[in-house]
Amino acid sequence: MRWFEFCRTYVAGRWRTSAAKTREGMADGLAAVSLAMVKRGNGVPPDGQLRLAFRWAIVPANARKDPPAELKAAYDWLTTADRPVLDVADAEVFEDVLYRIGYKLDGAPAAGDTYRRRRRALNTALEHAVVAGELPENPLQRARRKRISSNDVVDRRVLVNALQARQLLAGVSYVGSWDRCRGRRLTAFYAVLYYAGLRPAEAVGLRRSDCDLPDAGWGTLTLRETRPVSGKQWTDSGERHDRRGLKAREARSDRPVPIPPVLVTILRTHLDTFGSAKEGRVFGNERGGVVGSSTYWRVWEEAREYALPPDRVASPLAGRPYDLRHACITRWLNAGVPIAEVARRVGNSPEVIHRRYHGCIDGHEEAANAKITKALEEDGDTA
């Protein structure tokens, strides 16, 4: 079996049971590998076109369609100049395969997360090739992993303090004209990230029925659904937002998150002013549809310019909406909330919380230094 035919068959078999993000990641990883699995020669299309053609052609719904005119040459090359699957075991070809999953088209190293995602996609595909009898063994199992630095630790420079957070939320309300309410519609959206530690995709999927908002005291958000953004070609519905259960949880499980009175008030005001969007969602765009990631990114970029001095705008401080979640988690940890409880509320494991936020706890270095000083004094090593 040749490489592209194998990939198309393999992806079609996994499509029905995979989430949209998984489908997209699978296509990206195999598209990168495919640059090593086609023969080179006169007239070969640019690598960027080959990747685009692969990503289009690998979608099962496109199997019987003619490729777009701008991708036809690359599609024809992929489907006629691709190598047999068995060639992946050739040492020279496999070396190129490893290069393709670790580097971008411009020759720069790929991000650590990108490399790991592509390697996982390739490994799963090659394991399937072994089961299908196309390979005697998975050559990736013998290959040493590329050493990459971890970018999983939160950068303290992105964290906002309480005053900066309030200024940013106020800045959001000034974005857009007052009658269109572009920013005001999203003030509470960013507030749930900062005060409850939600992921943006969880906030997008939040419904009015998920909110317990009493007249006084603490409330509760019961999270049941997330709406991650994917291209229309990767979702079953043909919409950009996939509909999934909570990350790292069973499909029907939920996650109750207690919320402080300040957030209860913000959400009550939001619902009194704008009501619920379609399907009972708390947040919606001007037409009541799903809030797109491009929308809340643009509003956030404008709000930073309103709320922060120029030197701060140019800094990493709260550079992404997701950084509000980081600030929330850090604040809880500094308040002394046990790591296990923080992990439960934000939907991570305690190990992830400890690894990602260990260096963001105030007084951490001072406490460590005090312990070392005490040990030195006990050993008689102090001057």
DABEL-V738142 format. One record per helix or strand of 3 or more residues. SS is the DSSP state (2 for helix, 1 for strand). FROM is the first residue (numbers start at 0). LEN is the number of residues. If there is no record, write none. Layout:
BEGIN
ss = [SS	SS]
from = [FROM	FROM]
len = [LEN	LEN]
END
This chain:
BEGIN
ss = [2	2	2	2	2	2	2	2	2	2	2	2	2	2	1	2	1	2	2	2	2	2	2	2	2]
from = [2	19	46	59	68	84	90	111	138	155	161	183	199	207	218	231	254	260	277	292	309	321	338	349	363]
len = [13	15	11	3	12	5	12	20	4	3	12	13	6	3	5	3	5	14	3	15	4	13	8	11	16]
END
